[in-house]
Amino acid sequence: MTDIEIKDQFNRFLVDNFMLARSVDIVATPSFLEAGIIDSTGVLELVQFIEETFALSVKDEEMMPDNLDSLANLVRFVQTKTAQV
């Protein structure tokens, strides 16, 4: 899967599931948490989406902002995890 396809998947998920994602530029947002797009419960929803959509397992220690707090981080995380499989 390409970076663009992964971005599109996440963009669609965020806009469909998080109200504030509809009113901000998700691509340019440096932190979903700081922008108020997602909260701790939202992180869990995001992890579930990653596991179901990309057939990946997200370990507890991987649930950190460096992996999940922006679109760029999400794409990099999925690409890295996919390469390990």
PDB file of N, CA, C and O in Angstrom, chain B, residues numbered from 101:
ATOM      1  N   MET B 101       0.847  -1.174   0.000  1.00  0.00           N
ATOM      2  CA  MET B 101       0.000   0.000   0.000  1.00  0.00           C
ATOM      3  C   MET B 101       0.899   1.247   0.000  1.00  0.00           C
ATOM      4  O   MET B 101       1.892   1.300   0.726  1.00  0.00           O
ATOM      5  N   THR B 102       0.552   2.226  -0.801  1.00  0.00           N
ATOM      6  CA  THR B 102       1.365   3.436  -0.898  1.00  0.00           C
ATOM      7  C   THR B 102       1.049   4.416   0.232  1.00  0.00           C
ATOM      8  O   THR B 102       0.026   4.305   0.907  1.00  0.00           O
ATOM      9  N   ASP B 103       1.961   5.383   0.420  1.00  0.00           N
ATOM     10  CA  ASP B 103       1.734   6.423   1.424  1.00  0.00           C
ATOM     11  C   ASP B 103       0.419   7.155   1.172  1.00  0.00           C
ATOM     12  O   ASP B 103      -0.313   7.456   2.115  1.00  0.00           O
ATOM     13  N   ILE B 104       0.121   7.438  -0.071  1.00  0.00           N
ATOM     14  CA  ILE B 104      -1.112   8.171  -0.415  1.00  0.00           C
ATOM     15  C   ILE B 104      -2.347   7.347  -0.057  1.00  0.00           C
ATOM     16  O   ILE B 104      -3.325   7.885   0.461  1.00  0.00           O
ATOM     17  N   GLU B 105      -2.306   6.055  -0.329  1.00  0.00           N
ATOM     18  CA  GLU B 105      -3.437   5.191   0.009  1.00  0.00           C
ATOM     19  C   GLU B 105      -3.629   5.107   1.528  1.00  0.00           C
ATOM     20  O   GLU B 105      -4.757   5.119   2.021  1.00  0.00           O
ATOM     21  N   ILE B 106      -2.527   5.023   2.252  1.00  0.00           N
ATOM     22  CA  ILE B 106      -2.612   4.985   3.714  1.00  0.00           C
ATOM     23  C   ILE B 106      -3.165   6.303   4.238  1.00  0.00           C
ATOM     24  O   ILE B 106      -4.038   6.303   5.106  1.00  0.00           O
ATOM     25  N   LYS B 107      -2.665   7.436   3.719  1.00  0.00           N
ATOM     26  CA  LYS B 107      -3.172   8.755   4.127  1.00  0.00           C
ATOM     27  C   LYS B 107      -4.665   8.861   3.874  1.00  0.00           C
ATOM     28  O   LYS B 107      -5.412   9.348   4.723  1.00  0.00           O
ATOM     29  N   ASP B 108      -5.100   8.404   2.707  1.00  0.00           N
ATOM     30  CA  ASP B 108      -6.526   8.467   2.367  1.00  0.00           C
ATOM     31  C   ASP B 108      -7.364   7.649   3.343  1.00  0.00           C
ATOM     32  O   ASP B 108      -8.435   8.088   3.764  1.00  0.00           O
ATOM     33  N   GLN B 109      -6.886   6.467   3.703  1.00  0.00           N
ATOM     34  CA  GLN B 109      -7.610   5.621   4.655  1.00  0.00           C
ATOM     35  C   GLN B 109      -7.765   6.341   5.996  1.00  0.00           C
ATOM     36  O   GLN B 109      -8.857   6.383   6.563  1.00  0.00           O
ATOM     37  N   PHE B 110      -6.658   6.909   6.501  1.00  0.00           N
ATOM     38  CA  PHE B 110      -6.697   7.605   7.786  1.00  0.00           C
ATOM     39  C   PHE B 110      -7.540   8.872   7.698  1.00  0.00           C
ATOM     40  O   PHE B 110      -8.313   9.166   8.610  1.00  0.00           O
ATOM     41  N   ASN B 111      -7.400   9.613   6.624  1.00  0.00           N
ATOM     42  CA  ASN B 111      -8.170  10.846   6.456  1.00  0.00           C
ATOM     43  C   ASN B 111      -9.661  10.538   6.509  1.00  0.00           C
ATOM     44  O   ASN B 111     -10.414  11.213   7.212  1.00  0.00           O
ATOM     45  N   ARG B 112     -10.081   9.532   5.775  1.00  0.00           N
ATOM     46  CA  ARG B 112     -11.491   9.136   5.746  1.00  0.00           C
ATOM     47  C   ARG B 112     -11.965   8.717   7.144  1.00  0.00           C
ATOM     48  O   ARG B 112     -13.034   9.127   7.596  1.00  0.00           O
ATOM     49  N   PHE B 113     -11.155   7.899   7.815  1.00  0.00           N
ATOM     50  CA  PHE B 113     -11.513   7.437   9.157  1.00  0.00           C
ATOM     51  C   PHE B 113     -11.654   8.610  10.129  1.00  0.00           C
ATOM     52  O   PHE B 113     -12.638   8.691  10.865  1.00  0.00           O
ATOM     53  N   LEU B 114     -10.683   9.509  10.135  1.00  0.00           N
ATOM     54  CA  LEU B 114     -10.712  10.637  11.071  1.00  0.00           C
ATOM     55  C   LEU B 114     -11.904  11.552  10.811  1.00  0.00           C
ATOM     56  O   LEU B 114     -12.589  11.961  11.749  1.00  0.00           O
ATOM     57  N   VAL B 115     -12.153  11.872   9.562  1.00  0.00           N
ATOM     58  CA  VAL B 115     -13.277  12.755   9.224  1.00  0.00           C
ATOM     59  C   VAL B 115     -14.614  12.088   9.549  1.00  0.00           C
ATOM     60  O   VAL B 115     -15.541  12.748  10.018  1.00  0.00           O
ATOM     61  N   ASP B 116     -14.709  10.794   9.302  1.00  0.00           N
ATOM     62  CA  ASP B 116     -15.963  10.077   9.570  1.00  0.00           C
ATOM     63  C   ASP B 116     -16.235   9.866  11.058  1.00  0.00           C
ATOM     64  O   ASP B 116     -17.391   9.752  11.465  1.00  0.00           O
ATOM     65  N   ASN B 117     -15.176   9.814  11.873  1.00  0.00           N
ATOM     66  CA  ASN B 117     -15.350   9.420  13.266  1.00  0.00           C
ATOM     67  C   ASN B 117     -15.081  10.493  14.312  1.00  0.00           C
ATOM     68  O   ASN B 117     -15.458  10.330  15.472  1.00  0.00           O
ATOM     69  N   PHE B 118     -14.439  11.582  13.922  1.00  0.00           N
ATOM     70  CA  PHE B 118     -14.104  12.627  14.887  1.00  0.00           C
ATOM     71  C   PHE B 118     -14.573  13.982  14.366  1.00  0.00           C
ATOM     72  O   PHE B 118     -14.081  14.474  13.350  1.00  0.00           O
ATOM     73  N   MET B 119     -15.523  14.571  15.071  1.00  0.00           N
ATOM     74  CA  MET B 119     -16.181  15.804  14.650  1.00  0.00           C
ATOM     75  C   MET B 119     -15.189  16.918  14.308  1.00  0.00           C
ATOM     76  O   MET B 119     -15.337  17.571  13.275  1.00  0.00           O
ATOM     77  N   LEU B 120     -14.192  17.146  15.146  1.00  0.00           N
ATOM     78  CA  LEU B 120     -13.247  18.234  14.903  1.00  0.00           C
ATOM     79  C   LEU B 120     -12.374  18.001  13.676  1.00  0.00           C
ATOM     80  O   LEU B 120     -11.832  18.956  13.119  1.00  0.00           O
ATOM     81  N   ALA B 121     -12.231  16.768  13.250  1.00  0.00           N
ATOM     82  CA  ALA B 121     -11.429  16.468  12.060  1.00  0.00           C
ATOM     83  C   ALA B 121     -12.055  17.049  10.802  1.00  0.00           C
ATOM     84  O   ALA B 121     -11.375  17.234   9.793  1.00  0.00           O
ATOM     85  N   ARG B 122     -13.345  17.336  10.860  1.00  0.00           N
ATOM     86  CA  ARG B 122     -14.036  17.896   9.699  1.00  0.00           C
ATOM     87  C   ARG B 122     -13.715  19.363   9.491  1.00  0.00           C
ATOM     88  O   ARG B 122     -13.883  19.884   8.388  1.00  0.00           O
ATOM     89  N   SER B 123     -13.255  20.039  10.539  1.00  0.00           N
ATOM     90  CA  SER B 123     -13.071  21.492  10.448  1.00  0.00           C
ATOM     91  C   SER B 123     -11.606  21.928  10.447  1.00  0.00           C
ATOM     92  O   SER B 123     -11.327  23.126  10.486  1.00  0.00           O
ATOM     93  N   VAL B 124     -10.671  20.988  10.405  1.00  0.00           N
ATOM     94  CA  VAL B 124      -9.252  21.339  10.376  1.00  0.00           C
ATOM     95  C   VAL B 124      -8.566  20.628   9.220  1.00  0.00           C
ATOM     96  O   VAL B 124      -9.080  19.654   8.671  1.00  0.00           O
ATOM     97  N   ASP B 125      -7.396  21.136   8.865  1.00  0.00           N
ATOM     98  CA  ASP B 125      -6.586  20.496   7.839  1.00  0.00           C
ATOM     99  C   ASP B 125      -5.782  19.388   8.516  1.00  0.00           C
ATOM    100  O   ASP B 125      -4.762  19.653   9.153  1.00  0.00           O
ATOM    101  N   ILE B 126      -6.237  18.176   8.377  1.00  0.00           N
ATOM    102  CA  ILE B 126      -5.618  17.045   9.058  1.00  0.00           C
ATOM    103  C   ILE B 126      -4.165  16.869   8.622  1.00  0.00           C
ATOM    104  O   ILE B 126      -3.304  16.536   9.437  1.00  0.00           O
ATOM    105  N   VAL B 127      -3.897  17.088   7.351  1.00  0.00           N
ATOM    106  CA  VAL B 127      -2.540  16.917   6.837  1.00  0.00           C
ATOM    107  C   VAL B 127      -1.570  17.883   7.507  1.00  0.00           C
ATOM    108  O   VAL B 127      -0.431  17.518   7.798  1.00  0.00           O
ATOM    109  N   ALA B 128      -2.013  19.103   7.751  1.00  0.00           N
ATOM    110  CA  ALA B 128      -1.137  20.133   8.321  1.00  0.00           C
ATOM    111  C   ALA B 128      -1.121  20.147   9.850  1.00  0.00           C
ATOM    112  O   ALA B 128      -0.323  20.870  10.447  1.00  0.00           O
ATOM    113  N   THR B 129      -1.975  19.375  10.483  1.00  0.00           N
ATOM    114  CA  THR B 129      -2.062  19.374  11.944  1.00  0.00           C
ATOM    115  C   THR B 129      -0.891  18.594  12.533  1.00  0.00           C
ATOM    116  O   THR B 129      -0.753  17.398  12.280  1.00  0.00           O
ATOM    117  N   PRO B 130      -0.042  19.266  13.322  1.00  0.00           N
ATOM    118  CA  PRO B 130       1.133  18.593  13.876  1.00  0.00           C
ATOM    119  C   PRO B 130       0.814  17.644  15.039  1.00  0.00           C
ATOM    120  O   PRO B 130       1.603  16.749  15.342  1.00  0.00           O
ATOM    121  N   SER B 131      -0.340  17.836  15.690  1.00  0.00           N
ATOM    122  CA  SER B 131      -0.699  16.980  16.819  1.00  0.00           C
ATOM    123  C   SER B 131      -2.213  16.873  16.923  1.00  0.00           C
ATOM    124  O   SER B 131      -2.898  17.864  17.175  1.00  0.00           O
ATOM    125  N   PHE B 132      -2.726  15.673  16.730  1.00  0.00           N
ATOM    126  CA  PHE B 132      -4.168  15.451  16.866  1.00  0.00           C
ATOM    127  C   PHE B 132      -4.639  15.721  18.290  1.00  0.00           C
ATOM    128  O   PHE B 132      -5.718  16.276  18.499  1.00  0.00           O
ATOM    129  N   LEU B 133      -3.828  15.329  19.265  1.00  0.00           N
ATOM    130  CA  LEU B 133      -4.205  15.535  20.665  1.00  0.00           C
ATOM    131  C   LEU B 133      -4.249  17.016  21.014  1.00  0.00           C
ATOM    132  O   LEU B 133      -5.217  17.483  21.614  1.00  0.00           O
ATOM    133  N   GLU B 134      -3.209  17.758  20.644  1.00  0.00           N
ATOM    134  CA  GLU B 134      -3.171  19.189  20.947  1.00  0.00           C
ATOM    135  C   GLU B 134      -4.267  19.968  20.213  1.00  0.00           C
ATOM    136  O   GLU B 134      -4.784  20.953  20.739  1.00  0.00           O
ATOM    137  N   ALA B 135      -4.618  19.533  19.014  1.00  0.00           N
ATOM    138  CA  ALA B 135      -5.663  20.198  18.244  1.00  0.00           C
ATOM    139  C   ALA B 135      -7.058  19.805  18.729  1.00  0.00           C
ATOM    140  O   ALA B 135      -8.053  20.383  18.293  1.00  0.00           O
ATOM    141  N   GLY B 136      -7.132  18.829  19.625  1.00  0.00           N
ATOM    142  CA  GLY B 136      -8.420  18.398  20.154  1.00  0.00           C
ATOM    143  C   GLY B 136      -9.193  17.485  19.220  1.00  0.00           C
ATOM    144  O   GLY B 136     -10.386  17.256  19.420  1.00  0.00           O
ATOM    145  N   ILE B 137      -8.530  16.968  18.212  1.00  0.00           N
ATOM    146  CA  ILE B 137      -9.201  16.084  17.262  1.00  0.00           C
ATOM    147  C   ILE B 137      -9.527  14.751  17.905  1.00  0.00           C
ATOM    148  O   ILE B 137     -10.633  14.233  17.746  1.00  0.00           O
ATOM    149  N   ILE B 138      -8.561  14.189  18.636  1.00  0.00           N
ATOM    150  CA  ILE B 138      -8.798  12.941  19.349  1.00  0.00           C
ATOM    151  C   ILE B 138      -8.381  13.093  20.806  1.00  0.00           C
ATOM    152  O   ILE B 138      -7.578  13.956  21.159  1.00  0.00           O
ATOM    153  N   ASP B 139      -8.951  12.229  21.638  1.00  0.00           N
ATOM    154  CA  ASP B 139      -8.580  12.177  23.056  1.00  0.00           C
ATOM    155  C   ASP B 139      -8.111  10.748  23.348  1.00  0.00           C
ATOM    156  O   ASP B 139      -7.874   9.974  22.421  1.00  0.00           O
ATOM    157  N   SER B 140      -7.980  10.404  24.598  1.00  0.00           N
ATOM    158  CA  SER B 140      -7.465   9.075  24.939  1.00  0.00           C
ATOM    159  C   SER B 140      -8.370   7.955  24.414  1.00  0.00           C
ATOM    160  O   SER B 140      -7.878   6.910  23.988  1.00  0.00           O
ATOM    161  N   THR B 141      -9.665   8.167  24.443  1.00  0.00           N
ATOM    162  CA  THR B 141     -10.592   7.181  23.889  1.00  0.00           C
ATOM    163  C   THR B 141     -10.439   7.108  22.373  1.00  0.00           C
ATOM    164  O   THR B 141     -10.511   6.031  21.781  1.00  0.00           O
ATOM    165  N   GLY B 142     -10.229   8.252  21.763  1.00  0.00           N
ATOM    166  CA  GLY B 142     -10.006   8.310  20.323  1.00  0.00           C
ATOM    167  C   GLY B 142      -8.761   7.559  19.899  1.00  0.00           C
ATOM    168  O   GLY B 142      -8.728   6.952  18.829  1.00  0.00           O
ATOM    169  N   VAL B 143      -7.736   7.599  20.737  1.00  0.00           N
ATOM    170  CA  VAL B 143      -6.510   6.849  20.446  1.00  0.00           C
ATOM    171  C   VAL B 143      -6.824   5.362  20.377  1.00  0.00           C
ATOM    172  O   VAL B 143      -6.320   4.654  19.504  1.00  0.00           O
ATOM    173  N   LEU B 144      -7.648   4.895  21.286  1.00  0.00           N
ATOM    174  CA  LEU B 144      -8.021   3.474  21.277  1.00  0.00           C
ATOM    175  C   LEU B 144      -8.810   3.124  20.019  1.00  0.00           C
ATOM    176  O   LEU B 144      -8.614   2.056  19.440  1.00  0.00           O
ATOM    177  N   GLU B 145      -9.698   4.015  19.598  1.00  0.00           N
ATOM    178  CA  GLU B 145     -10.439   3.805  18.354  1.00  0.00           C
ATOM    179  C   GLU B 145      -9.488   3.771  17.162  1.00  0.00           C
ATOM    180  O   GLU B 145      -9.643   2.953  16.255  1.00  0.00           O
ATOM    181  N   LEU B 146      -8.516   4.654  17.174  1.00  0.00           N
ATOM    182  CA  LEU B 146      -7.524   4.727  16.108  1.00  0.00           C
ATOM    183  C   LEU B 146      -6.698   3.439  16.051  1.00  0.00           C
ATOM    184  O   LEU B 146      -6.429   2.924  14.966  1.00  0.00           O
ATOM    185  N   VAL B 147      -6.305   2.933  17.183  1.00  0.00           N
ATOM    186  CA  VAL B 147      -5.550   1.675  17.248  1.00  0.00           C
ATOM    187  C   VAL B 147      -6.390   0.522  16.701  1.00  0.00           C
ATOM    188  O   VAL B 147      -5.891  -0.311  15.944  1.00  0.00           O
ATOM    189  N   GLN B 148      -7.646   0.479  17.080  1.00  0.00           N
ATOM    190  CA  GLN B 148      -8.535  -0.564  16.564  1.00  0.00           C
ATOM    191  C   GLN B 148      -8.653  -0.468  15.041  1.00  0.00           C
ATOM    192  O   GLN B 148      -8.637  -1.482  14.343  1.00  0.00           O
ATOM    193  N   PHE B 149      -8.770   0.759  14.538  1.00  0.00           N
ATOM    194  CA  PHE B 149      -8.840   0.971  13.091  1.00  0.00           C
ATOM    195  C   PHE B 149      -7.574   0.461  12.406  1.00  0.00           C
ATOM    196  O   PHE B 149      -7.653  -0.215  11.380  1.00  0.00           O
ATOM    197  N   ILE B 150      -6.422   0.777  12.962  1.00  0.00           N
ATOM    198  CA  ILE B 150      -5.148   0.323  12.390  1.00  0.00           C
ATOM    199  C   ILE B 150      -5.100  -1.199  12.351  1.00  0.00           C
ATOM    200  O   ILE B 150      -4.737  -1.792  11.335  1.00  0.00           O
ATOM    201  N   GLU B 151      -5.463  -1.817  13.450  1.00  0.00           N
ATOM    202  CA  GLU B 151      -5.406  -3.282  13.527  1.00  0.00           C
ATOM    203  C   GLU B 151      -6.357  -3.935  12.537  1.00  0.00           C
ATOM    204  O   GLU B 151      -5.998  -4.928  11.903  1.00  0.00           O
ATOM    205  N   GLU B 152      -7.545  -3.405  12.394  1.00  0.00           N
ATOM    206  CA  GLU B 152      -8.535  -3.996  11.492  1.00  0.00           C
ATOM    207  C   GLU B 152      -8.254  -3.677  10.025  1.00  0.00           C
ATOM    208  O   GLU B 152      -8.381  -4.549   9.165  1.00  0.00           O
ATOM    209  N   THR B 153      -7.878  -2.446   9.739  1.00  0.00           N
ATOM    210  CA  THR B 153      -7.704  -2.009   8.349  1.00  0.00           C
ATOM    211  C   THR B 153      -6.417  -2.520   7.730  1.00  0.00           C
ATOM    212  O   THR B 153      -6.396  -2.922   6.567  1.00  0.00           O
ATOM    213  N   PHE B 154      -5.351  -2.505   8.503  1.00  0.00           N
ATOM    214  CA  PHE B 154      -4.042  -2.857   7.966  1.00  0.00           C
ATOM    215  C   PHE B 154      -3.556  -4.227   8.443  1.00  0.00           C
ATOM    216  O   PHE B 154      -2.430  -4.624   8.142  1.00  0.00           O
ATOM    217  N   ALA B 155      -4.400  -4.948   9.186  1.00  0.00           N
ATOM    218  CA  ALA B 155      -4.070  -6.291   9.693  1.00  0.00           C
ATOM    219  C   ALA B 155      -2.744  -6.282  10.458  1.00  0.00           C
ATOM    220  O   ALA B 155      -1.881  -7.136  10.252  1.00  0.00           O
ATOM    221  N   LEU B 156      -2.608  -5.301  11.340  1.00  0.00           N
ATOM    222  CA  LEU B 156      -1.409  -5.154  12.155  1.00  0.00           C
ATOM    223  C   LEU B 156      -1.781  -5.247  13.625  1.00  0.00           C
ATOM    224  O   LEU B 156      -2.917  -4.962  14.004  1.00  0.00           O
ATOM    225  N   SER B 157      -0.844  -5.635  14.434  1.00  0.00           N
ATOM    226  CA  SER B 157      -1.032  -5.643  15.873  1.00  0.00           C
ATOM    227  C   SER B 157      -0.246  -4.477  16.463  1.00  0.00           C
ATOM    228  O   SER B 157       0.954  -4.343  16.224  1.00  0.00           O
ATOM    229  N   VAL B 158      -0.925  -3.642  17.228  1.00  0.00           N
ATOM    230  CA  VAL B 158      -0.282  -2.498  17.876  1.00  0.00           C
ATOM    231  C   VAL B 158      -0.055  -2.852  19.335  1.00  0.00           C
ATOM    232  O   VAL B 158      -1.001  -3.084  20.087  1.00  0.00           O
ATOM    233  N   LYS B 159       1.212  -2.891  19.725  1.00  0.00           N
ATOM    234  CA  LYS B 159       1.567  -3.219  21.109  1.00  0.00           C
ATOM    235  C   LYS B 159       1.351  -2.002  21.997  1.00  0.00           C
ATOM    236  O   LYS B 159       1.364  -0.864  21.527  1.00  0.00           O
ATOM    237  N   ASP B 160       1.152  -2.257  23.280  1.00  0.00           N
ATOM    238  CA  ASP B 160       0.946  -1.166  24.239  1.00  0.00           C
ATOM    239  C   ASP B 160       2.064  -0.138  24.171  1.00  0.00           C
ATOM    240  O   ASP B 160       1.800   1.064  24.200  1.00  0.00           O
ATOM    241  N   GLU B 161       3.298  -0.588  24.080  1.00  0.00           N
ATOM    242  CA  GLU B 161       4.426   0.339  24.062  1.00  0.00           C
ATOM    243  C   GLU B 161       4.519   1.145  22.759  1.00  0.00           C
ATOM    244  O   GLU B 161       5.280   2.110  22.681  1.00  0.00           O
ATOM    245  N   GLU B 162       3.756   0.756  21.748  1.00  0.00           N
ATOM    246  CA  GLU B 162       3.731   1.502  20.486  1.00  0.00           C
ATOM    247  C   GLU B 162       2.660   2.600  20.481  1.00  0.00           C
ATOM    248  O   GLU B 162       2.623   3.434  19.577  1.00  0.00           O
ATOM    249  N   MET B 163       1.803   2.592  21.486  1.00  0.00           N
ATOM    250  CA  MET B 163       0.732   3.592  21.576  1.00  0.00           C
ATOM    251  C   MET B 163       1.269   4.881  22.189  1.00  0.00           C
ATOM    252  O   MET B 163       1.015   5.196  23.351  1.00  0.00           O
ATOM    253  N   MET B 164       2.023   5.619  21.365  1.00  0.00           N
ATOM    254  CA  MET B 164       2.603   6.877  21.814  1.00  0.00           C
ATOM    255  C   MET B 164       2.507   7.904  20.702  1.00  0.00           C
ATOM    256  O   MET B 164       2.344   7.548  19.535  1.00  0.00           O
ATOM    257  N   PRO B 165       2.609   9.182  21.059  1.00  0.00           N
ATOM    258  CA  PRO B 165       2.463  10.238  20.061  1.00  0.00           C
ATOM    259  C   PRO B 165       3.392  10.094  18.858  1.00  0.00           C
ATOM    260  O   PRO B 165       3.000  10.425  17.739  1.00  0.00           O
ATOM    261  N   ASP B 166       4.612   9.608  19.069  1.00  0.00           N
ATOM    262  CA  ASP B 166       5.533   9.448  17.942  1.00  0.00           C
ATOM    263  C   ASP B 166       4.964   8.555  16.848  1.00  0.00           C
ATOM    264  O   ASP B 166       5.390   8.636  15.696  1.00  0.00           O
ATOM    265  N   ASN B 167       4.019   7.717  17.194  1.00  0.00           N
ATOM    266  CA  ASN B 167       3.415   6.808  16.217  1.00  0.00           C
ATOM    267  C   ASN B 167       2.008   7.216  15.782  1.00  0.00           C
ATOM    268  O   ASN B 167       1.603   6.924  14.657  1.00  0.00           O
ATOM    269  N   LEU B 168       1.262   7.883  16.655  1.00  0.00           N
ATOM    270  CA  LEU B 168      -0.176   8.030  16.416  1.00  0.00           C
ATOM    271  C   LEU B 168      -0.717   9.455  16.412  1.00  0.00           C
ATOM    272  O   LEU B 168      -1.916   9.636  16.199  1.00  0.00           O
ATOM    273  N   ASP B 169       0.105  10.467  16.636  1.00  0.00           N
ATOM    274  CA  ASP B 169      -0.421  11.806  16.902  1.00  0.00           C
ATOM    275  C   ASP B 169      -0.507  12.740  15.707  1.00  0.00           C
ATOM    276  O   ASP B 169      -0.886  13.901  15.864  1.00  0.00           O
ATOM    277  N   SER B 170      -0.167  12.266  14.523  1.00  0.00           N
ATOM    278  CA  SER B 170      -0.318  13.090  13.319  1.00  0.00           C
ATOM    279  C   SER B 170      -0.450  12.164  12.121  1.00  0.00           C
ATOM    280  O   SER B 170      -0.157  10.972  12.206  1.00  0.00           O
ATOM    281  N   LEU B 171      -0.885  12.718  11.026  1.00  0.00           N
ATOM    282  CA  LEU B 171      -1.046  11.907   9.827  1.00  0.00           C
ATOM    283  C   LEU B 171       0.300  11.367   9.358  1.00  0.00           C
ATOM    284  O   LEU B 171       0.403  10.203   8.972  1.00  0.00           O
ATOM    285  N   ALA B 172       1.328  12.204   9.389  1.00  0.00           N
ATOM    286  CA  ALA B 172       2.663  11.756   8.976  1.00  0.00           C
ATOM    287  C   ALA B 172       3.159  10.623   9.878  1.00  0.00           C
ATOM    288  O   ALA B 172       3.732   9.647   9.394  1.00  0.00           O
ATOM    289  N   ASN B 173       2.937  10.754  11.189  1.00  0.00           N
ATOM    290  CA  ASN B 173       3.353   9.707  12.128  1.00  0.00           C
ATOM    291  C   ASN B 173       2.602   8.404  11.867  1.00  0.00           C
ATOM    292  O   ASN B 173       3.193   7.325  11.917  1.00  0.00           O
ATOM    293  N   LEU B 174       1.309   8.500  11.591  1.00  0.00           N
ATOM    294  CA  LEU B 174       0.503   7.313  11.323  1.00  0.00           C
ATOM    295  C   LEU B 174       0.985   6.584  10.074  1.00  0.00           C
ATOM    296  O   LEU B 174       1.119   5.360  10.074  1.00  0.00           O
ATOM    297  N   VAL B 175       1.243   7.334   9.017  1.00  0.00           N
ATOM    298  CA  VAL B 175       1.699   6.723   7.761  1.00  0.00           C
ATOM    299  C   VAL B 175       3.045   6.031   7.979  1.00  0.00           C
ATOM    300  O   VAL B 175       3.240   4.890   7.560  1.00  0.00           O
ATOM    301  N   ARG B 176       3.963   6.727   8.632  1.00  0.00           N
ATOM    302  CA  ARG B 176       5.284   6.151   8.903  1.00  0.00           C
ATOM    303  C   ARG B 176       5.150   4.887   9.756  1.00  0.00           C
ATOM    304  O   ARG B 176       5.805   3.880   9.490  1.00  0.00           O
ATOM    305  N   PHE B 177       4.302   4.947  10.777  1.00  0.00           N
ATOM    306  CA  PHE B 177       4.099   3.803  11.664  1.00  0.00           C
ATOM    307  C   PHE B 177       3.570   2.597  10.890  1.00  0.00           C
ATOM    308  O   PHE B 177       4.091   1.492  11.035  1.00  0.00           O
ATOM    309  N   VAL B 178       2.552   2.799  10.080  1.00  0.00           N
ATOM    310  CA  VAL B 178       1.973   1.682   9.302  1.00  0.00           C
ATOM    311  C   VAL B 178       2.991   1.141   8.314  1.00  0.00           C
ATOM    312  O   VAL B 178       3.112  -0.074   8.162  1.00  0.00           O
ATOM    313  N   GLN B 179       3.722   2.010   7.642  1.00  0.00           N
ATOM    314  CA  GLN B 179       4.731   1.548   6.680  1.00  0.00           C
ATOM    315  C   GLN B 179       5.820   0.730   7.396  1.00  0.00           C
ATOM    316  O   GLN B 179       6.252  -0.308   6.894  1.00  0.00           O
ATOM    317  N   THR B 180       6.250   1.198   8.550  1.00  0.00           N
ATOM    318  CA  THR B 180       7.270   0.483   9.311  1.00  0.00           C
ATOM    319  C   THR B 180       6.762  -0.873   9.779  1.00  0.00           C
ATOM    320  O   THR B 180       7.457  -1.879   9.645  1.00  0.00           O
ATOM    321  N   LYS B 181       5.554  -0.902  10.325  1.00  0.00           N
ATOM    322  CA  LYS B 181       4.969  -2.155  10.804  1.00  0.00           C
ATOM    323  C   LYS B 181       4.736  -3.130   9.644  1.00  0.00           C
ATOM    324  O   LYS B 181       4.969  -4.331   9.784  1.00  0.00           O
ATOM    325  N   THR B 182       4.287  -2.623   8.525  1.00  0.00           N
ATOM    326  CA  THR B 182       4.027  -3.467   7.362  1.00  0.00           C
ATOM    327  C   THR B 182       5.331  -4.088   6.850  1.00  0.00           C
ATOM    328  O   THR B 182       5.349  -5.247   6.434  1.00  0.00           O
ATOM    329  N   ALA B 183       6.396  -3.328   6.881  1.00  0.00           N
ATOM    330  CA  ALA B 183       7.695  -3.836   6.421  1.00  0.00           C
ATOM    331  C   ALA B 183       8.224  -4.943   7.325  1.00  0.00           C
ATOM    332  O   ALA B 183       9.002  -5.791   6.885  1.00  0.00           O
ATOM    333  N   GLN B 184       7.805  -4.937   8.588  1.00  0.00           N
ATOM    334  CA  GLN B 184       8.263  -5.945   9.549  1.00  0.00           C
ATOM    335  C   GLN B 184       7.527  -7.271   9.419  1.00  0.00           C
ATOM    336  O   GLN B 184       8.000  -8.302   9.898  1.00  0.00           O
ATOM    337  N   VAL B 185       6.370  -7.239   8.771  1.00  0.00           N
ATOM    338  CA  VAL B 185       5.545  -8.456   8.667  1.00  0.00           C
ATOM    339  C   VAL B 185       6.084  -9.378   7.601  1.00  0.00           C
ATOM    340  O   VAL B 185       5.523 -10.450   7.370  1.00  0.00           O
TER     341      VAL B 185
END
